[in-house]
Amino acid sequence: MRFEDKLWVLKDADDGSRVSILPKMANRHGLIAGATGTGKTVSLKVLAESFSEMGVPVFLSDVKGDLAGCCEAGADSEDMRKRIEYFGLEGTGFQFRSFPVQFFDLSGERGLPLRTTVSEMGPVLLSRLLQLSDLQADILSIVFRIADEEKLLLLDSKDLRSMLQYIGENAAQYSGEYGNMSKPSLNAILRAVVALENAGGDRFFGEPAIDIRDFFRTDSDGRGFITILDAARIVQDPRLYSTFMLYLLSELFEALPEAGDPEKPKLVFFFDEAHLLFDNAPKALLEKIEQVVRLIRSKGIGIYFISQSPSDLPDSVLSQLGNKIQHALRAYTPAEEKKLKSAAQSFRKNPAFDTEKLLSELGTGEALVSFLDQEGRPEPVRRGKILPPESRMGPIEDSVRETKIKASSLYSKYDASIDRDSAYEFLKRKTELSEEELRKALERSAAEKEEAERRTAEEKAAAKERAEAEKLSKRQQAEAERLALREEKERERAEAKAAKEKEKAEAKAEREKAKAEKEKSAIIKRVGKSTAGAIGRELGNSVGKSLLGNSVGRRIGGNVGSALGRGILETLFGK
């Protein structure tokens, strides 16, 4: 809380004195560290309320949803009365009250839409957001340069997509001047942009873009507005969360003039889950972060990192943080013991206690602190309890949030998105035909299509007719060949039959002739034999009669003569 124009943060456990941050030293940056559940959120709220009461605007990210309670007054309770009594808050101006709050959200669901344009994000941060390789990041830088030289506005993600597609289609035109930009690399960048859109990243690219001057507002009582970015969802994507937070810091750094050494900060920026900013960050990005942290304080901006351990931040950044609030650290492993020892050694020693030993024994709400004195030197470390916040602890009802959002004087400025004429629209006009040309082209295309379909149909019909004719001709030819073959076979069978029958007839005639000859021969033989026998018999009868007498001689001589006649005939002509 604000007390005696200082930011009273802690009550010293040893002497009961008030430990405060000097407003003049508040823009020297700071750190709030400690294990989960040790009281970092309370410390953050106490600082944010104190700055607001002092008239210093505050920007903070609410990753758990419990910082939104700043817009409502805290509640009295027995525990709070004990704490008020312990800290001696009676008569100091402490009271339960709300603070001026304005809610923002990248998606526009739990706050006013917090948008930026692709051009304002720039190729360096956008390359990290898209997780591009070094080569792809170089190509993206060339794409931005071409868009700038051709006066093409890159406002939202569709502008960037159109630009990548256009350059890919005309790569030969640009390669001579800017070097080769291969289509695979351009397509890889394009896929990364589409993936970002699918993840909801396209919602914070567009207009109206955030005007950082709206972070520097005060209410009618002179209290600084606490701008709360609802980060409960985007913190689930560490790359998106850390890149956007770094973008806001970069915008503040580049837009604000030098402020020298003001009596109090112009703005205090709280960066919760700060380790996400440095995890896997390339060297070029780390150098940019270190530059912003080192130089932005001269523009009146104080940055306070919130993380579990000081070792989550690079030494080059940690060395720039002059105001430290360290809650308890737990050490269960050698690595954690090393972190605890390193955290203790980062404080200026206090002979009253062992810093390293005490650091692991602190209870919830207790802390070790070291702030800068009037000369900018770190004070010896002190221990004690953090003051209670004056506003409500914990989340708020959605209806309360909605009322606050719509009641904001910035609602009409940021609620509705604007889609100006930009690269997407220009390239679309450049590549598309006019409506009349398009109509004529479509008519020509339709006529050509119809004519092509007619010719195709005719060709198909003619081809079908030819195929049918060829098919019929082949069937007829096959049938004729089959008939000719059958006739040939029948003729061959008839000829064979006729030849066989002729042969059979000739054989029969031969047989009949032979039979006739045989029969003729037999008749001749029979007649011959008969004649020969008769002649022989007559001769025998004559001889027998002359030799032997009438009766016997004639009989014997006839038989012998007949036999001799037949024998002589058979000898001459065969049987």
Secondary structure, 3 states (H helix, E strand, C coil): CEECCEEEEEEECCCCCEEEECHHHHHHCEEEECCCCCCHHHHHHHHHHHHHHCCCCEEEEECCCCCHHHHCECCCCHHHHHHHHHHCCCCCCCCCCCCCEEEEECCCCCCEECCECHHHHHHHHHHHHHCCCHHHHHHHHHHHHHHHHCCCCCCCHHHHHHHHHHHHHCHHHHHHHHCCCCHHHHHHHHHHHHHHHHCCHHHHECECCCCHHHHCCECCCCCECEEEEECCCHHHCHHHHHHHHHHHHHHHHHHCCCCCCCCCCCEEEEECCCHHHHCCCCHHHHHHHHHHHHHHHHHCEEEEEEECCHHHCCHHHHCCCCEEEECCCCCCCHHHHHHHHHHHHCCECCCCCCHHHHHCCCCCCEEEEECECCCCCECECEEEEECCCCECCCCCCHHHHHHHHHHCCCHHHHCCCECCCCHHHHHHHHHCCCHHHHHHHHHHHHHHHHHHHHHHHHHHHHHHHHHHHHHHHHHHHHHHHHHHHHHHHHHHHHHHHHHHHHHHHHHHHHHHHHHHHHHHHHHHHHHHHHHHHHHHHHHHHHHHHHHHCCHHHHHHHHHHHHHHHHHHHHHHHCC
